[in-house]
């Protein structure tokens, strides 16, 4: 019987270190190859609508095809290793999925994704009639570019590494940045900022493969995505004959969006728009939950559940209720959680 990732995790928690086998249908969102003592093996990130985990595959005959599999019906061996859950992929069949299936296996609601795409389309329309809108429309003019943009991931592993992850990231960045700019009460160039939202990660179309399997392309292994963003910007500006000053401002916001301390240390951000974009981009990139964070949350949930069970069993005194002793402080525990 097929299992979800949530069910596999639950079975592992109750297995007490006992190994078991599980089957399920998962999206292959990332596949990387490494060398070990026994030879080459694959490290694969799998995801379904209930969560994600990393598995390893040591079968030489089947690891190569994982890169292009997209989604698999997998057989896993689950066991404990160094105190953590370890999953080994022993066999699989390639699963056939449509776009909505891919989104659902990635843990995304297709309707939510469509709403995010609509938000981006609205921002794109806001820029129409300006030189920045002309540049953006040229960037997306080639057939299939907008569709690929809307399905692209924002990263291979670090954040929003999922089908449609780039759209989600840009909506967070745009919404957060606009809120920061509006909070100042000062005037700013809204189309310029929105152009920065679209352009600063546009090069991810060149550096990452299309979902559901997300990996670095040859271009991505040779140069970081913001460099490819500037190449796409230059082509669009040349095609429409954009003034040099416009191209320079857009180049500046792309560079500054990734932090003046790293990629543009030769110059401070010019104007509030690049500063708001950089701040919002950093915040959004930190929203993704790492495996370490997940384990920390699981551990904290156990502490909270244990406290709740003990309190339900009468193990705690009510520090603020009638049963408190006369000398006990009545406000020590207030506001701790």
SVG drawing of the C-alpha trace seen along z (x, -y; Angstrom):
<svg xmlns="http://www.w3.org/2000/svg" viewBox="-9 -61 45 65">
<polyline fill="none" stroke="black" stroke-width="0.4" points="0.0,0.0 1.5,-3.4 2.6,-5.6 3.0,-9.3 6.1,-10.9 4.1,-11.9 3.1,-8.3 6.6,-7.1 8.0,-9.5 5.3,-8.5 6.1,-4.8 9.7,-5.5 9.0,-7.3 7.1,-4.3 9.5,-1.6 12.0,-1.9 15.0,-1.5 13.5,1.4 14.0,1.2 11.1,1.5 10.1,1.1 7.7,-1.5 6.3,-2.4 5.0,-5.7 4.7,-8.1 7.0,-11.1 8.3,-14.0 12.0,-14.0 12.8,-17.6 16.6,-17.3 19.2,-14.7 23.0,-15.0 25.7,-12.5 28.6,-11.8 31.5,-9.5 31.7,-7.2 33.8,-4.2 31.6,-1.9 31.6,-4.1 29.1,-6.5 25.7,-7.1 22.8,-9.5 21.4,-11.8 17.8,-12.5 15.2,-14.9 11.7,-13.5 8.5,-15.3 4.8,-14.7 1.9,-16.8 2.7,-15.9 6.4,-16.8 9.8,-16.0 12.9,-14.0 16.3,-13.0 17.0,-9.4 20.1,-7.7 20.4,-5.3 23.4,-3.0 22.1,-0.9 24.4,-1.9 21.9,-0.5 19.1,-3.0 20.8,-6.1 21.4,-7.9 17.7,-7.9 16.7,-9.6 17.8,-13.0 15.2,-12.9 12.5,-10.8 10.5,-13.8 8.3,-11.6 8.7,-8.0 6.7,-5.1 9.4,-4.2 10.3,-1.3 12.4,-2.4 14.2,-0.8 13.8,-2.9 16.1,-2.5 17.9,-4.4 21.4,-5.7 23.4,-7.8 20.2,-8.5 18.3,-9.8 15.9,-8.4 17.8,-7.0 16.0,-6.1 17.6,-4.0 15.9,-3.9 16.1,-0.3 13.7,-0.3 11.4,-2.6 9.2,-3.1 8.9,-6.4 5.4,-8.0 3.6,-10.0 2.2,-13.3 0.6,-16.5 1.4,-20.0 -1.1,-20.0 0.1,-16.6 3.6,-17.9 2.4,-20.9 0.5,-18.7 3.4,-16.3 5.6,-19.4 3.3,-20.3 1.7,-23.2 -2.0,-23.9 -2.4,-24.6 -5.1,-27.2 -2.8,-29.0 -0.1,-29.0 -2.5,-30.4 -3.3,-33.2 0.4,-34.0 0.8,-34.0 -2.1,-36.4 -0.4,-38.7 2.7,-38.8 0.6,-39.4 -1.0,-42.4 2.4,-43.8 3.6,-43.3 0.5,-45.2 1.3,-48.0 4.6,-48.5 3.0,-48.8 3.4,-52.2 6.8,-52.8 10.3,-52.0 10.6,-49.3 7.4,-47.7 8.8,-47.6 12.0,-45.9 10.0,-43.3 7.7,-42.5 10.7,-42.0 12.2,-39.6 9.1,-37.5 8.4,-37.9 9.9,-34.6 7.4,-31.8 7.4,-29.6 9.5,-31.9 6.6,-33.1 5.4,-29.6 8.8,-28.4 9.2,-31.4 6.0,-30.5 7.0,-26.8 10.7,-27.5 12.2,-26.8 13.9,-29.6 16.8,-27.3 18.2,-23.8 18.2,-23.3 18.3,-26.5 14.9,-28.0 11.7,-27.7 13.3,-24.7 10.0,-23.4 7.9,-23.8 6.5,-27.3 8.9,-28.2 10.2,-31.2 6.7,-32.7 6.1,-32.2 9.5,-33.8 8.8,-36.8 5.4,-37.4 6.9,-37.4 9.7,-39.7 7.4,-42.1 4.8,-42.2 7.4,-42.7 9.4,-45.3 6.3,-47.4 5.3,-47.3 8.7,-48.5 8.6,-51.3 5.1,-52.4 6.0,-52.4 8.4,-55.3 5.7,-57.7 8.2,-58.9 7.8,-58.8 9.5,-56.0 9.5,-54.6 7.0,-51.7 7.6,-50.4 11.3,-50.5 11.0,-48.5 8.6,-46.0 11.0,-45.6 13.7,-44.7 11.4,-42.1 11.1,-40.3 14.7,-40.8 16.8,-40.0 16.1,-36.3 15.3,-36.0 18.6,-34.2 17.4,-31.2 15.8,-30.1 19.4,-29.6 21.0,-28.2 18.4,-25.5 16.7,-22.7 12.9,-22.8 10.9,-21.1 10.1,-18.7 13.7,-17.5 15.7,-20.6 19.5,-20.6 22.2,-23.0 22.5,-23.4 25.9,-23.6 25.4,-27.4 24.5,-27.4 27.7,-25.6 29.7,-28.2 28.1,-31.4 25.7,-32.6 22.1,-33.4 22.4,-37.1 25.0,-37.2 22.6,-35.4 19.9,-37.9 22.1,-40.8 22.7,-39.0 18.9,-38.7 18.5,-42.3 21.2,-43.4 19.5,-41.5 16.1,-43.0 17.5,-46.5 19.3,-46.2 16.1,-44.8 14.0,-47.8 16.7,-50.4 16.4,-51.3 18.5,-54.3 21.9,-53.5 20.7,-55.1 17.8,-52.7 19.9,-49.7 22.4,-50.9 19.7,-51.5 18.2,-48.0 21.7,-46.4 22.2,-48.2 19.0,-46.9 19.8,-43.3 23.3,-43.5 22.1,-45.2 19.2,-42.8 21.7,-40.1 23.5,-42.2 26.0,-45.0 28.3,-43.2 28.9,-40.4 28.1,-41.1 28.3,-44.9 30.7,-45.9 32.1,-48.6 29.0,-50.7 26.3,-51.4 22.6,-51.0 21.3,-54.0 17.8,-54.9 15.2,-53.2 14.1,-50.7 17.2,-48.5 17.4,-48.7 13.8,-47.5 14.4,-44.7 17.5,-43.5 15.8,-43.4 12.7,-41.6 14.8,-39.1 16.9,-38.2 13.8,-37.7 12.0,-35.5 15.1,-33.4 15.2,-32.6 11.6,-31.4 12.3,-27.9 12.7,-25.3 16.0,-23.5 16.3,-19.9 18.0,-21.1 15.1,-23.5 12.6,-20.6 14.4,-18.4 14.5,-21.3 10.8,-21.8 10.0,-18.1 12.1,-18.1 10.3,-21.2 6.9,-19.7 7.9,-16.7 8.7,-19.0 5.5,-20.9 3.5,-17.6 5.2,-16.2 4.4,-19.3 0.8,-19.2 0.5,-15.5 2.1,-16.1 -0.2,-19.0 -3.3,-17.0 -2.2,-14.3 -2.0,-16.9 1.8,-17.1 1.9,-20.9 0.6,-23.3 -1.6,-26.0 0.5,-29.0 -2.2,-31.5 -5.3,-29.5 -6.9,-29.0 -4.6,-26.0 -1.5,-28.1 0.3,-28.2 0.1,-31.6 3.8,-32.3 4.0,-31.3 4.4,-34.2 1.4,-34.5 3.0,-36.1 6.2,-34.1 4.8,-31.9 2.8,-34.6 3.7,-35.2 6.4,-32.5 4.8,-31.0"/>
</svg>
